[in-house]
Every structure is written in C-alpha cells, then in structure tokens.
Amino acid sequence: MTLDFKYPLGLGAALIGAAFSAQSAFSQESVMLYGNVDEAITWSSNQKGSSNIYMRQGNLYASKFGLKGTEALSSTLSAVFDLQEGFDPGTGAQQTAGLAFNRYAFVGLQDTRWGTLTLGRQYTPYYMLVGTLGPVSWLSGATGAHPGDIDGFDTDIRANSSVVYTSPAFHGLRASAQYGFGGVAGSLQRGSLISAALRYDGGPLSIAAGYLSMNNTDYAGGFDPNASAQFPHSELNNGYLSARRVQQVAAAMNYTAGRLVLGLNYSNVIYRPDSHSLFNDAAVFNTYGALASYRVSVPLEVSAGYSYTRASSANGIDDAARYHQVSLKEMYHLSKRTTLYALQAYQHASGYTLGAGGSGDIIAARPIVGDSQNTTPSSTPNQFVAMCGLAIAF
C-alpha cells in the first residue's frame, strides 16, 4: 500500500521546523575539558631503610584531565556525564594502566527538584559528603590523609557498575545513597558495595556522617579485584585484605569563622573475616582527627592537622598498632589557577599488626605518612616527609 502525503512542501517544512525549535528551547549542550597538573620534589626520611629524594605527582591536587557535559532536557531536567583520567606528568603514564578513565566515568540525569541519578564508575557518598570535610581537603592526601588512607577519606575508593542517587539540598540538608553491583551470577551480595551519607551545610557549620560496606566474593587469600570496589592497602592493613567484608563509618564537621576553619573527624573501619580469610577475628581501626586552616591573606593559606589511629587487640595481638601523625600545609596562589605549595608530615608508629600472611604473621607497626608512602613504609618507628611543588588547574 502506498501512502500519498499531499501537504504542501512549505507546510511540512514549517511543522518540522517548529518541532526542532521547541526541542532546541531545552537542548542547550555544554561540554568542558578540565583538569590539573601537579608535580613536587619530595624528600622522605626513611623508605624501607633509606632516605629518598624524588619527584611525586598529584600531591596538592590529583594530576588529571576530564570531559564533562550537560544537555538541558526541560526547564528542570538535564542529562549529565563526566569522564576523568589520572596521569603522571613526570612520565606521561596513565595513573592506572588499562583504565582509560580510572578516576570515574558516569552518565545520569539531574533534576533541580528531585535530585541526581548517575550510573557508572563513581566515588561513594561516604567520600563525597563526609570525606570532603576531612583532612584531605585541607592538608592534601599525600601527607594529610590518615595513615595509609585507612578510612578512605582520600579519592582512593571508586565503585564500578554503581548507581548513585543524591537529593537536592533542603534547608541545607542533602542525602545520597549508592549500590555497586558485584556482577557475580546467582548472588547480589558477593562483590557488591553499599554506601549512604547525610550532610548539612548551614552558615558557618558543615557536618556529615556516612557509611560504606564493600563485600568480597569467595576469592581466596585477598580482596577480589573484580569486586565493585577496592580500598587502599599498606603494611597497616595488609594482613586483613582477605576480609569477607570491609565496613567504614565516619563523621566529620567543619566550622568557619572568618578566615579560620576548624574541623573534627572520626572514622571506624572493621575488617570482618569468613572461612576464606587469612585472619580469624574482626579487626577494628579507630581514627580521631582535628584540623585548622587559616587564610593569612588572599594568596596565602596555612593548615595543620593531627590524627591518632588505633587498632583493636585481636588475632593474637595484645599490643595493638597505634599511629600518631602531624601534618602541615602552606600554599601560595600565584593566580586563580596556579599554586605554589609546601607539605610536611611526621608520623610515629608503635605496637603490632598482622603481616600479609594473616594470623600468625605478627609484625611491628611501621609508619606510613598519609597515602604517599603506602608502598614505602619506614623501617623505623618514625617517618618524615616534605614536599615542594607547583599545581596548575585548567
């Protein structure tokens, strides 16, 4: 059957034009390239027995580039995406080999009334709402993160194949929840991730609390690299990488008084074993932190922080590991995008923890400043790290 449309060509063109005009009223597209380049000369007093002077990237800000975009779909609804990759400006190498967008890659819908729903590789609400009030925002992750980034306050935990919902702010209050699919056939729990957080920002006060749970699969001897998320590891927690589940609970607050910002933070991290684990009893790490930041002038800002981390007495350890860390930061803004900075941190460790062999492999706790020394702990109870660098945003 043949259909014969007899509308004049001029009328048809007008109708099509009207449809496109109506759509274009909302289809306003925006795509932006952005990023940071950060490099520093670094000195560590002791890395596995020797001092070291070397170049290190991503200290004040992670060296990265990204593409993000929005498309207006209606007066309140937009489609959004963000792709971000880390790199080493010292060598030009990808931060994570084999991952084109290792930091995150997601797509979603954002509505000014109902909130934002995103899908992909993403940070957790635990980090986005709570971690951003912690020491990393004010002191850097390299020397300011709690030892080994034991509580994930830095940008080290990302959930693959995850769904995140974040509410709009209501009288300063926001909530966010996430589920990361483990991808294990026959089980929604194995390899999955759950995170939720609540935050209030009102006047000078910001306060937040969050929860994160990362499930292992039946992977023997460690944490399955195919699980939804991985977490930072170092000699501090190497003995507990075979946990069935890693649970993190944290709270943080900042108070701003003119040029001064004061902050307090707390985290509780639990490694829970099962029959596949190399340790027997749940291991608990509690961290207490305080920080202060003061803007001396428009270009000059100084910050300081202290944290105390203590492990539980379990798995045959009576004298549990303890870590004291003091961190300092000085930054001078040459412009809105270019910053000179200096970082210093000292950490003292005492007590014992489990080595990579798990139960029966009891080793002396060794200091790991921030998360810059995770693979290079000191061979003595003390470690000092200093950095001097330049960071440019674009």
GULUMNU-911909 format. One record per residue (C-alpha): residue in one letter; y, x, z. Coordinates in steps of 0.001 Angstrom, whole numbers, m for minus. Each point is the difference from the previous one (the first is absolute). Layout:
% residues N
[r "a"; [Y; X; Z]]
...
END
This chain:
% residues 394
[r "m"; [0; 0; 0]]
[r "t"; [3401; 1289; m967]]
[r "l"; [3023; m629; 2207]]
[r "d"; [3274; m327; m1859]]
[r "f"; [3069; 681; 2169]]
[r "k"; [3032; m1488; m1695]]
[r "y"; [2705; 1095; 2474]]
[r "p"; [2774; 1871; m1782]]
[r "l"; [m142; 3760; 452]]
[r "g"; [3416; m43; 1671]]
[r "l"; [m1188; m2444; 2694]]
[r "g"; [m3167; 1999; 677]]
[r "a"; [1976; 3218; 387]]
[r "a"; [2399; m1767; 2359]]
[r "l"; [m2856; m1246; 2221]]
[r "i"; [m1588; 3448; 156]]
[r "g"; [3349; 1578; 735]]
[r "a"; [653; m2474; 2792]]
[r "a"; [m3377; 786; 1587]]
[r "f"; [664; 3720; m74]]
[r "s"; [3503; m520; 1355]]
[r "a"; [m1366; m1974; 2961]]
[r "q"; [m2568; 2710; 703]]
[r "s"; [2513; 2826; m336]]
[r "a"; [2120; m1571; 2725]]
[r "f"; [m2635; 1244; 2447]]
[r "s"; [m1779; 2833; m1880]]
[r "q"; [2295; 2771; 1143]]
[r "e"; [m2026; 3181; m55]]
[r "s"; [702; 3225; 1872]]
[r "v"; [m2062; 3202; m57]]
[r "m"; [1052; 3093; 1954]]
[r "l"; [m1208; 3594; 148]]
[r "y"; [474; 1543; 3451]]
[r "g"; [m1303; 2782; 2207]]
[r "n"; [534; 3093; 2146]]
[r "v"; [m480; 3741; m390]]
[r "d"; [m388; 1887; 3288]]
[r "e"; [m933; 3654; 582]]
[r "a"; [313; 2273; 3041]]
[r "i"; [m684; 3531; 1177]]
[r "t"; [m2352; m368; 2963]]
[r "w"; [m1090; 2260; 2849]]
[r "s"; [m2974; m769; 2223]]
[r "s"; [m672; 2136; 3059]]
[r "n"; [m3773; m345; m272]]
[r "q"; [m2257; m1396; m2703]]
[r "k"; [m3632; 633; 934]]
[r "g"; [984; 3289; 1630]]
[r "s"; [2915; 1306; m2078]]
[r "s"; [3654; m835; m501]]
[r "n"; [1055; m1074; m3473]]
[r "i"; [3135; m320; m2153]]
[r "y"; [m460; m2318; m2973]]
[r "m"; [1540; m2742; m2115]]
[r "r"; [m716; m3608; 927]]
[r "q"; [1064; m3185; m1791]]
[r "g"; [701; m3527; 1229]]
[r "n"; [1265; 777; 3483]]
[r "l"; [3152; m2055; 440]]
[r "y"; [m926; m2407; m2787]]
[r "a"; [m3234; m129; m1963]]
[r "s"; [376; 1555; m3465]]
[r "k"; [m732; m2897; m2317]]
[r "f"; [1092; m2070; m2959]]
[r "g"; [m462; m3661; m645]]
[r "l"; [646; m2932; m2289]]
[r "k"; [868; m3372; 1451]]
[r "g"; [1153; m3178; m1609]]
[r "t"; [835; m3649; 471]]
[r "e"; [151; m3016; m2274]]
[r "a"; [1781; m3157; 1118]]
[r "l"; [m2280; m2997; m580]]
[r "s"; [2253; m2599; 1607]]
[r "s"; [3039; m116; 2251]]
[r "t"; [m2161; 1017; 2994]]
[r "l"; [m3187; 1502; m1453]]
[r "s"; [m477; 3461; m1551]]
[r "a"; [m2930; 2028; m1275]]
[r "v"; [m24; 3550; 1440]]
[r "f"; [m1933; 3228; m488]]
[r "d"; [185; 3545; 1363]]
[r "l"; [m1903; 3125; m1080]]
[r "q"; [451; 3252; 1920]]
[r "e"; [m1547; 3460; m333]]
[r "g"; [364; 3061; 2202]]
[r "f"; [188; 3538; m1361]]
[r "d"; [512; 3587; 1127]]
[r "p"; [3226; 1453; m1452]]
[r "g"; [m1219; 3472; 930]]
[r "t"; [m2935; m201; m2428]]
[r "g"; [585; m3182; m1995]]
[r "a"; [m3389; m1333; 1107]]
[r "q"; [m803; m3598; 837]]
[r "q"; [m38; m613; 3736]]
[r "t"; [m3447; m1556; m353]]
[r "a"; [m2091; 1157; m2958]]
[r "g"; [m1364; m2841; m2057]]
[r "l"; [2431; m2640; 1280]]
[r "a"; [2889; m655; m2374]]
[r "f"; [1793; m2119; 2621]]
[r "n"; [m1432; 1295; 3251]]
[r "r"; [2748; m1263; 2297]]
[r "y"; [m185; m3620; m1039]]
[r "a"; [m294; m2339; m2975]]
[r "f"; [476; m3735; 364]]
[r "v"; [1151; m3177; m1715]]
[r "g"; [1110; m3254; 1555]]
[r "l"; [2302; m2977; 388]]
[r "q"; [3097; m89; 2201]]
[r "d"; [1693; m3221; 1064]]
[r "t"; [3176; m72; 2070]]
[r "r"; [m1210; m3119; 1845]]
[r "w"; [m3729; 612; 425]]
[r "g"; [m409; 3767; 112]]
[r "t"; [m1839; 2625; m2037]]
[r "l"; [m3626; 209; m1123]]
[r "t"; [m1211; 3285; m1528]]
[r "l"; [m3337; 1334; m1267]]
[r "g"; [m1174; 3584; m525]]
[r "r"; [27; 3360; 1794]]
[r "q"; [2525; m397; 2819]]
[r "y"; [1248; 1157; 3367]]
[r "t"; [m983; m2077; 3000]]
[r "p"; [2237; m2418; 1956]]
[r "y"; [m848; 2218; 2986]]
[r "y"; [1887; 2837; m1687]]
[r "m"; [2697; m1977; m1825]]
[r "l"; [1201; m1974; 3031]]
[r "v"; [m957; 2238; 2947]]
[r "g"; [m415; 3544; m1321]]
[r "t"; [3452; 1; m1583]]
[r "l"; [1524; m347; 3492]]
[r "g"; [m1970; 3023; 1227]]
[r "p"; [555; 3754; m5]]
[r "v"; [m615; 613; m3700]]
[r "s"; [3136; m1899; m1061]]
[r "w"; [2174; 2112; 2299]]
[r "l"; [m1834; 3333; 286]]
[r "s"; [m2095; 214; m3215]]
[r "g"; [m3777; m224; m304]]
[r "a"; [m474; 3733; m484]]
[r "t"; [1124; 943; 3507]]
[r "g"; [813; m3344; 1621]]
[r "a"; [m3180; m2039; m516]]
[r "h"; [m2188; m244; 3052]]
[r "p"; [m2694; 2745; 26]]
[r "g"; [m1998; m171; m3226]]
[r "d"; [1652; m3386; m654]]
[r "i"; [m2722; m1381; 2232]]
[r "d"; [1575; m3467; 30]]
[r "g"; [999; m317; m3668]]
[r "f"; [3758; m159; 614]]
[r "d"; [509; 2088; m3152]]
[r "t"; [m789; m1132; m3563]]
[r "d"; [m3615; 1202; 134]]
[r "i"; [m1882; m3316; 47]]
[r "r"; [m101; m2121; m3145]]
[r "a"; [m2288; m2941; m688]]
[r "n"; [m1633; m307; m3408]]
[r "s"; [m680; m3417; m1528]]
[r "s"; [2080; m1726; 2647]]
[r "v"; [2047; m3182; 297]]
[r "v"; [3189; m2; 2097]]
[r "y"; [2184; m2923; 1020]]
[r "t"; [3397; 639; 1605]]
[r "s"; [2184; m2835; 1220]]
[r "p"; [3753; m203; m540]]
[r "a"; [2163; 815; 3019]]
[r "f"; [591; m2960; 2313]]
[r "h"; [2722; 703; 2548]]
[r "g"; [m908; 3686; m269]]
[r "l"; [m3759; m545; 361]]
[r "r"; [m2506; 1018; m2689]]
[r "a"; [m3800; m119; m141]]
[r "s"; [m2473; 1624; m2366]]
[r "a"; [m3787; m64; m466]]
[r "q"; [m2412; 1897; m2252]]
[r "y"; [m3637; m95; m1031]]
[r "g"; [m1630; 2880; m1885]]
[r "f"; [m3231; m743; m1839]]
[r "g"; [m2811; 2443; 674]]
[r "g"; [m1758; m797; m3263]]
[r "v"; [m3488; 110; 1550]]
[r "a"; [m2287; m2607; m1557]]
[r "g"; [m1309; m2497; 2526]]
[r "s"; [2522; 844; 2717]]
[r "l"; [3714; m743; 356]]
[r "q"; [228; 2097; 3149]]
[r "r"; [m1450; 3368; m996]]
[r "g"; [2680; 2347; m1281]]
[r "s"; [2737; m2589; 516]]
[r "l"; [3398; 238; 1670]]
[r "i"; [2078; m2447; 2041]]
[r "s"; [3579; 553; 1104]]
[r "a"; [2735; m2181; 1467]]
[r "a"; [3408; 665; 1507]]
[r "l"; [3046; m1754; 1406]]
[r "r"; [3548; 1394; 71]]
[r "y"; [3395; m1106; 1289]]
[r "d"; [3308; 1482; m1184]]
[r "g"; [3056; m1361; 1733]]
[r "g"; [3289; 1780; 582]]
[r "p"; [m639; 3376; 1604]]
[r "l"; [m3667; m700; 834]]
[r "s"; [m3100; 335; m2171]]
[r "i"; [m3427; m556; 1534]]
[r "a"; [m3455; m338; m1582]]
[r "a"; [m3712; m170; 800]]
[r "g"; [m2938; 371; m2359]]
[r "y"; [m3771; 127; m401]]
[r "l"; [m2236; 1836; m2483]]
[r "s"; [m3779; m13; m302]]
[r "m"; [m1889; 2110; m2574]]
[r "n"; [m3712; m643; m445]]
[r "n"; [m2520; 2562; m1181]]
[r "t"; [m2987; m926; m2162]]
[r "d"; [m3513; 1118; 897]]
[r "y"; [1049; 3429; m1245]]
[r "a"; [m1732; 2666; 2104]]
[r "g"; [1786; 2969; 1551]]
[r "g"; [3611; m885; m805]]
[r "f"; [2434; m2656; m1132]]
[r "d"; [m909; m1362; m3434]]
[r "p"; [2524; 1261; m2585]]
[r "n"; [m534; m3287; m1865]]
[r "a"; [1125; m2131; 2945]]
[r "s"; [3281; m1848; m423]]
[r "a"; [1949; 2652; 1952]]
[r "q"; [m248; 3522; 1363]]
[r "f"; [1800; 1460; 3024]]
[r "p"; [1363; 3475; 838]]
[r "h"; [m2460; 2462; 1493]]
[r "s"; [239; 3389; 1653]]
[r "e"; [m1725; 1850; 2832]]
[r "l"; [1477; m2619; 2306]]
[r "n"; [m2299; m2755; m1345]]
[r "n"; [m2566; 1743; m2255]]
[r "g"; [m2781; m895; 2418]]
[r "y"; [652; m3719; m450]]
[r "l"; [208; m348; m3786]]
[r "s"; [m3386; m1735; m50]]
[r "a"; [1377; m2973; 1966]]
[r "r"; [m1163; m3476; m961]]
[r "r"; [3550; m1222; 461]]
[r "v"; [3377; 1580; 736]]
[r "q"; [2466; m2218; 1826]]
[r "q"; [3709; 729; 467]]
[r "v"; [2479; m1990; 2098]]
[r "a"; [3627; 1075; 323]]
[r "a"; [3444; m1104; 1165]]
[r "a"; [3391; 1565; m647]]
[r "m"; [3651; m715; 653]]
[r "n"; [3361; 1477; m1012]]
[r "y"; [3373; m677; 1590]]
[r "t"; [3219; 962; m1789]]
[r "a"; [3213; 657; 1915]]
[r "g"; [2681; 1169; m2398]]
[r "r"; [m1104; 3357; m1411]]
[r "l"; [m2945; 281; 2404]]
[r "v"; [m3519; m1360; m582]]
[r "l"; [m2563; m14; 2818]]
[r "g"; [m3657; m834; m524]]
[r "l"; [m3269; m497; 1871]]
[r "n"; [m3474; m347; m1496]]
[r "y"; [m3601; m388; 1134]]
[r "s"; [m3331; 0; m1818]]
[r "n"; [m3633; m551; 909]]
[r "v"; [m2701; 1237; m2416]]
[r "i"; [m3701; m782; 527]]
[r "y"; [m2951; 1414; m1957]]
[r "r"; [m2984; m2340; 449]]
[r "p"; [m3496; 1348; m805]]
[r "d"; [m3211; m1585; m1252]]
[r "s"; [m3480; 1292; m842]]
[r "h"; [1366; 1947; m2999]]
[r "s"; [2604; 1856; 2082]]
[r "l"; [m271; 3588; 1235]]
[r "f"; [1446; m914; 3415]]
[r "n"; [m1160; m2473; 2634]]
[r "d"; [2950; m1438; 1920]]
[r "a"; [3255; m1547; m1163]]
[r "a"; [2746; 2642; m118]]
[r "v"; [3532; m1008; 968]]
[r "f"; [3294; 1813; m661]]
[r "n"; [3222; m1242; 1634]]
[r "t"; [3374; 1378; m1100]]
[r "y"; [3377; m507; 1668]]
[r "g"; [3165; 1051; m1817]]
[r "a"; [3784; 58; 365]]
[r "l"; [2713; 993; m2463]]
[r "a"; [3759; 268; m397]]
[r "s"; [2178; 458; m3069]]
[r "y"; [3750; 598; m79]]
[r "r"; [2354; 74; m2972]]
[r "v"; [2426; 2761; 904]]
[r "s"; [2140; m668; m3083]]
[r "v"; [m371; m1746; m3342]]
[r "p"; [m2077; 2834; m1522]]
[r "l"; [m1677; 1411; 3152]]
[r "e"; [m2854; m1620; 1951]]
[r "v"; [m2201; 1451; 2750]]
[r "s"; [m3190; m1470; 1499]]
[r "a"; [m2495; 855; 2728]]
[r "g"; [m3302; m1446; 1175]]
[r "y"; [m2841; 450; 2460]]
[r "s"; [m3549; m1343; m61]]
[r "y"; [m3001; 171; 2306]]
[r "t"; [m3490; m731; m1345]]
[r "r"; [m3064; m295; 2231]]
[r "a"; [m3623; m643; m953]]
[r "s"; [m2481; m1918; 2127]]
[r "s"; [m2747; 1727; 1975]]
[r "a"; [m3117; m935; m1982]]
[r "n"; [m2884; 1444; m2034]]
[r "g"; [m746; 2619; 2644]]
[r "i"; [3627; 1161; 334]]
[r "d"; [1432; 28; 3504]]
[r "d"; [3199; 1943; m706]]
[r "a"; [1306; m2117; m2883]]
[r "a"; [2447; 1378; m2596]]
[r "r"; [3731; m199; 701]]
[r "y"; [2886; 828; m2336]]
[r "h"; [3699; 479; 839]]
[r "q"; [2395; 221; m2959]]
[r "v"; [3770; 563; m235]]
[r "s"; [1705; m454; m3390]]
[r "l"; [3543; 673; m1258]]
[r "k"; [1764; m796; m3265]]
[r "e"; [3413; 955; m1396]]
[r "m"; [1182; m1371; m3346]]
[r "y"; [3238; 447; m1935]]
[r "h"; [741; m2327; m2903]]
[r "l"; [1714; 1870; m2819]]
[r "s"; [290; m3335; m1797]]
[r "k"; [m1590; m3453; 104]]
[r "r"; [m3067; 1429; m1757]]
[r "t"; [m198; 3681; 977]]
[r "t"; [m890; 1183; 3507]]
[r "l"; [m466; 3358; 1687]]
[r "y"; [m2337; m147; 2991]]
[r "a"; [m1657; 2036; 2722]]
[r "l"; [m3053; m1050; 2039]]
[r "q"; [m1579; 1526; 3083]]
[r "a"; [m2926; m1085; 2162]]
[r "y"; [m2097; 1418; 2828]]
[r "q"; [m3338; m1340; 1186]]
[r "h"; [m2252; 919; 2929]]
[r "a"; [m3629; m1147; 163]]
[r "s"; [m2479; 42; 2865]]
[r "g"; [m3407; m1471; 837]]
[r "y"; [m2863; m659; m2404]]
[r "t"; [m945; m2226; m2907]]
[r "l"; [m2996; m427; m2319]]
[r "g"; [m498; 2269; m2998]]
[r "a"; [m1184; m1176; m3397]]
[r "g"; [m3584; m61; 1266]]
[r "g"; [725; m2918; 2316]]
[r "s"; [m1708; m377; 3380]]
[r "g"; [m1117; 3372; 1328]]
[r "d"; [2616; 1860; m2037]]
[r "i"; [2687; 289; 2676]]
[r "i"; [2903; 2277; m924]]
[r "a"; [3316; 997; 1569]]
[r "a"; [2919; m2154; m1124]]
[r "r"; [2360; 1976; m2228]]
[r "p"; [3595; m886; m915]]
[r "i"; [788; m1623; m3348]]
[r "v"; [3769; m425; m418]]
[r "g"; [904; m3322; m1613]]
[r "d"; [m2126; m581; m3085]]
[r "s"; [1015; 3214; m1785]]
[r "q"; [m2694; 2088; 1715]]
[r "n"; [m3004; m2346; m221]]
[r "t"; [m2102; 2584; m1836]]
[r "t"; [1537; 3021; 1760]]
[r "p"; [m153; m486; 3792]]
[r "s"; [983; 2819; 2325]]
[r "s"; [m2692; 2225; 1482]]
[r "t"; [1939; 36; 3299]]
[r "p"; [1181; m2883; 2226]]
[r "n"; [3484; 173; m1551]]
[r "q"; [1492; m422; m3460]]
[r "f"; [3603; 181; m1230]]
[r "v"; [1151; m1017; m3482]]
[r "a"; [3471; 365; m1565]]
[r "m"; [1207; m1100; m3428]]
[r "c"; [3195; 335; m2019]]
[r "g"; [241; m2031; m3166]]
[r "l"; [1849; m2016; m2612]]
[r "a"; [m688; m3610; m995]]
[r "i"; [1477; m1895; m2963]]
[r "a"; [m390; m3722; m649]]
[r "f"; [337; m1581; m3427]]
END
